[in-house]
Amino acid sequence: MPMSAKEIEDLILKAFPDAIVKIDDLRGDGDHYAAYIESKEFENKSKVQQHQLVYRALGGRMGNELHALALNTSVPKTGE
């Protein structure tokens, strides 16, 4: 059964409570998503490490309930 955008957002926020999270259903099918995640937890980590943290937050759902997720991760900009 596919995951909803809300379920994805909730799992990410559970792991990164400070995060700004935006989830887009790319095809409207509940199976292909894009996620923008901004968190201070990503500071001093490579993009690969950032994405690994997000996959870990999803608890093994990638490839199962969650078919496709395009990730865009970022550290909050200072001074804003």
Phi, psi and omega in degrees: 000128181297157177268149175273161177301323180295319178297318178297312180301315181299317179296318180293316180292331176296320180279329183229078186301335181275356192289150164261122185234130174231125181243130176241131174275105189295325184245355183076016183252002181068020185230343182229111185238159167237139180231133170252125182228122178243122182207143176292344177296341182274353183301137179063024176239145177290166177301320179299314179296320178299314181294323177298321177298319179293315179300320177298319179298330181280356170059043176080011181279342177297131181086351177246260178294332182249109186282310185218132179218112175274124184255139170228107182250152184204154172266142178302142177285137180282153178084009179250000000 
